């Protein structure tokens, strides 16, 4: 009498069946993978080839759009020596601050080629005005308020806050926002830079 719990022996037909199914599924997966890989690589290569066939002017325009860094006018606000907001002991900050503000279209007017020729020999040509002098004069009217904003911002920080890179970046962002509100939209602060930065 055979025991019912004993496994029934097979002749190997089922093993061959599973082996064939495994092989077929593996081959199908490889074909699907190869097809997807071909489509991705084909699209990548064709897009690169299209860029190679573009005229140089269009390539320059694309690069200019993606990599454009706005340049501004640097205004040195000078040195600051400040008490920090540490409670345990007095800490001082010595820092040099400069800001870079946006340019206006009228800052650097294009020269009229006929103006350099002068008149018909009568009198002299008017003296050229340095655009940077006009910009510095414009910024000088805001300088007291800007320096006050820098002092207020930095003196409200502790030495621990300003010791980390993240703390310095946060202070620069806050100073930038404060100065932008002072300038009232006439110019925009592009960057705030700390030259010398010593905490004692």
C-alpha positions as CSV (number, residue, x, y, z in Angstrom):
1,X,0.0,0.0,0.0
2,X,1.4,3.3,-1.0
3,X,1.7,6.2,1.4
4,X,-0.5,9.1,0.4
5,X,2.1,11.7,1.7
6,X,4.9,10.5,-0.6
7,X,5.5,12.8,-3.6
8,X,4.6,11.4,-6.9
9,X,7.7,10.8,-9.1
10,X,7.6,12.4,-12.5
11,X,9.5,11.4,-15.6
12,X,11.1,14.8,-16.1
13,X,8.4,16.2,-18.5
14,X,7.5,18.9,-16.0
15,X,11.1,20.0,-15.6
16,X,11.5,20.3,-19.4
17,X,8.3,22.3,-19.5
18,X,9.5,24.8,-16.8
19,X,12.9,25.0,-18.5
20,X,11.3,25.9,-21.9
21,X,9.0,28.5,-20.2
22,X,12.0,30.1,-18.5
23,X,14.1,30.2,-21.7
24,X,11.3,31.7,-23.7
25,X,10.5,34.3,-21.1
26,X,14.3,35.2,-20.8
27,X,14.5,35.6,-24.6
28,X,11.4,37.8,-24.7
29,X,12.8,40.0,-21.9
30,X,16.1,40.3,-23.7
31,X,14.3,41.3,-27.0
32,X,12.2,43.9,-25.1
33,X,15.2,45.3,-23.4
34,X,17.2,45.5,-26.6
35,X,14.2,47.2,-28.3
36,X,13.8,49.8,-25.6
37,X,17.6,50.4,-25.5
38,X,17.7,50.8,-29.3
39,X,14.9,53.4,-29.2
40,X,16.5,55.4,-26.4
41,X,19.9,55.4,-28.0
42,X,18.5,56.2,-31.4
43,X,16.6,59.2,-30.1
44,X,19.7,60.4,-28.2
45,X,21.9,60.1,-31.2
46,X,19.4,61.7,-33.5
47,X,19.0,64.7,-31.2
48,X,22.8,65.1,-31.0
49,X,23.0,64.9,-34.8
50,X,20.4,67.6,-35.2
51,X,22.5,69.9,-33.0
52,X,25.5,69.2,-35.2
53,X,23.5,70.2,-38.2
54,X,22.3,73.5,-36.7
55,X,23.9,76.7,-37.9
56,X,26.5,78.2,-35.5
57,X,24.3,81.3,-34.8
58,X,21.5,79.1,-33.4
59,X,23.9,77.1,-31.3
60,X,25.3,80.4,-29.8
61,X,21.8,81.6,-29.1
62,X,20.9,78.4,-27.3
63,X,24.1,78.5,-25.2
64,X,23.6,82.2,-24.4
65,X,20.0,81.5,-23.1
66,X,21.1,78.7,-20.8
67,X,24.4,80.1,-19.5
68,X,23.6,83.7,-19.2
69,X,25.0,85.2,-16.0
70,X,23.7,88.7,-15.3
71,X,26.5,91.1,-14.7
72,X,26.0,94.2,-12.6
73,X,27.7,97.2,-11.1
74,X,29.7,96.6,-7.9
75,X,29.2,99.1,-5.1
76,X,31.7,98.8,-2.1
77,X,29.9,99.6,1.1
78,X,33.1,99.7,3.1
79,X,34.1,98.1,6.4
80,X,31.8,97.4,9.3
81,X,32.8,96.7,12.9
82,X,29.7,95.4,14.7
83,X,28.7,93.9,18.1
84,X,27.0,90.6,17.6
85,X,24.0,89.3,19.5
86,X,25.8,86.8,21.7
87,X,24.5,86.6,25.3
88,X,27.3,84.8,27.0
89,X,30.2,87.1,26.0
90,X,30.8,90.1,23.7
91,X,31.6,89.1,20.2
92,X,32.6,91.5,17.4
93,X,32.4,91.1,13.7
94,X,34.7,92.9,11.2
95,X,33.4,92.6,7.7
96,X,33.8,94.3,4.3
97,X,30.5,94.3,2.3
98,X,30.0,94.9,-1.4
99,X,26.9,94.6,-3.4
100,X,26.4,94.1,-7.1
101,X,23.3,95.9,-8.5
102,X,21.6,95.5,-11.8
103,X,22.4,97.8,-14.7
104,X,19.9,100.1,-16.4
105,X,19.6,100.5,-20.2
106,X,20.6,104.2,-19.7
107,X,23.7,103.5,-17.6
108,X,26.1,103.1,-20.6
109,X,24.7,105.0,-23.5
110,X,26.0,104.1,-26.9
111,X,28.1,106.8,-28.5
112,X,26.9,108.6,-31.5
113,X,29.6,108.2,-34.2
114,X,28.9,111.7,-35.6
115,X,29.3,113.3,-32.1
116,X,33.0,112.4,-32.0
117,X,33.7,114.4,-35.2
118,X,32.8,117.6,-33.4
119,X,31.1,120.5,-35.0
120,X,32.3,122.5,-38.0
121,X,35.4,123.5,-36.2
122,X,33.6,125.8,-33.8
123,X,34.4,125.2,-30.2
124,X,35.4,122.0,-28.5
125,X,33.4,118.8,-28.1
126,X,31.7,118.5,-24.7
127,X,33.7,116.6,-22.1
128,X,32.7,113.0,-21.8
129,X,30.9,112.0,-18.6
130,X,32.0,108.8,-17.0
131,X,28.9,106.6,-16.6
132,X,30.4,105.0,-13.4
133,X,30.6,108.4,-11.8
134,X,26.9,109.0,-12.4
135,X,26.1,105.5,-11.0
136,X,28.2,106.0,-7.9
137,X,26.5,109.4,-7.3
138,X,23.1,107.7,-7.6
139,X,24.1,104.9,-5.2
140,X,25.6,107.4,-2.7
141,X,22.2,108.8,-2.0
142,X,21.1,105.3,-0.8
143,X,24.3,104.4,1.0
144,X,23.4,105.6,4.5
145,X,20.1,103.6,4.4
146,X,21.9,100.6,2.9
147,X,24.7,100.7,5.5
148,X,22.0,100.9,8.2
149,X,20.3,97.8,6.8
150,X,23.6,95.8,6.8
151,X,24.3,96.9,10.4
152,X,20.8,96.0,11.6
153,X,20.9,92.6,9.9
154,X,24.3,91.5,10.9
155,X,24.2,92.8,14.5
156,X,21.0,90.8,15.1
157,X,23.0,87.6,14.5
158,X,25.0,85.5,16.9
159,X,28.6,84.4,16.2
160,X,27.3,80.8,15.9
161,X,24.8,81.8,13.2
162,X,27.5,83.6,11.2
163,X,30.1,80.9,11.6
164,X,28.5,78.5,9.2
165,X,28.3,78.9,5.5
166,X,24.5,78.5,5.6
167,X,24.3,81.3,8.1
168,X,26.4,83.6,6.0
169,X,24.2,82.8,2.9
170,X,21.0,83.5,4.9
171,X,22.5,86.8,6.1
172,X,23.4,87.7,2.4
173,X,19.8,86.9,1.3
174,X,18.3,89.0,4.1
175,X,20.6,91.9,3.3
176,X,19.7,91.6,-0.4
177,X,16.0,91.7,0.4
178,X,16.4,94.7,2.7
179,X,18.4,96.7,0.1
180,X,16.0,95.8,-2.7
181,X,13.2,97.4,-0.6
182,X,15.4,100.5,-0.1
183,X,16.1,100.8,-3.8
184,X,12.4,100.6,-4.6
185,X,12.7,98.8,-7.9
186,X,15.1,101.3,-9.5
187,X,17.8,98.7,-9.4
188,X,18.0,95.1,-8.1
189,X,20.7,93.5,-5.9
190,X,22.2,90.6,-7.8
191,X,24.7,89.5,-5.2
192,X,26.0,90.5,-1.8
193,X,29.7,89.7,-1.1
194,X,31.6,89.6,2.1
195,X,35.3,90.5,1.6
196,X,36.9,90.3,5.0
197,X,34.9,88.4,7.6
198,X,36.5,88.1,11.1
199,X,34.6,87.2,14.3
200,X,36.4,87.9,17.6
